[in-house]
Amino acid sequence: MKFFIILTVLFGVFCTMNEAIPVKTFLRVQNQLGGPNLTIHCSSSEDDLGIHVLVNDMYFDWHFRPNVWGSTKFKCDLQWEHGSGTYTVYKNDYVQLCPVHCYWYVKPEGPCLQSDEPDRQFCSPWQGSEAKRFGELDSGGDMVEETIVQDIRNSHFP
Ligand SMILES: *[C@@H]1O[C@H](CO)[C@@H](O)[C@H](O)[C@H]1NC(C)=O
């Protein structure tokens, strides 16, 4: 009987804990360069997902549970023949933009985050100097991160 009570209590604790754990987030980085290969290397402070070469239209994906403190952050080094850069592909601030699926489409102009709602993409220019042929692109990914954050604030927290 004691054993049964302990089991019941443990089960209750487990269920309560489970509710407190954030839902899974699905990340995907897809090569939409229209021909060239894309080399990616994604990591968080805890996981190194390795280096992968993606042919056109191919994607690399993974999922995780953001930690309860909201400090989970993934970044990817992206490189192709005309551009490169390191981009934050997930952090807590993006949660309004892509609550479950954070899909990145990597285009000749740069990587773009597809937002769930509204149906919009937030694009970031290449950071590497090879990217200059695509235009004014000397700014880093941080500026675009700021843009994303501001956009979240403007559309959801007026
Ligand atoms: C792209 O990668 C594939 C697989 O690694 C390779 O077979 C192919 O030659 C590469 N293409 C280019 C244009 O580098």
The ligand as an ORCA input file, in Angstrom:
! r2SCAN-3c Opt
* xyz 0 1
  C      27.532     19.577    -53.551
  O      27.652     18.537    -52.623
  C      27.483     17.266    -53.178
  C      27.444     16.260    -52.055
  O      28.447     16.503    -51.110
  C      28.618     17.010    -54.174
  O      28.467     15.729    -54.753
  C      28.577     18.080    -55.246
  O      29.682     17.947    -56.099
  C      28.593     19.451    -54.632
  N      28.328     20.432    -55.667
  C      29.046     21.541    -55.784
  C      28.598     22.471    -56.868
  O      29.999     21.771    -55.073
*
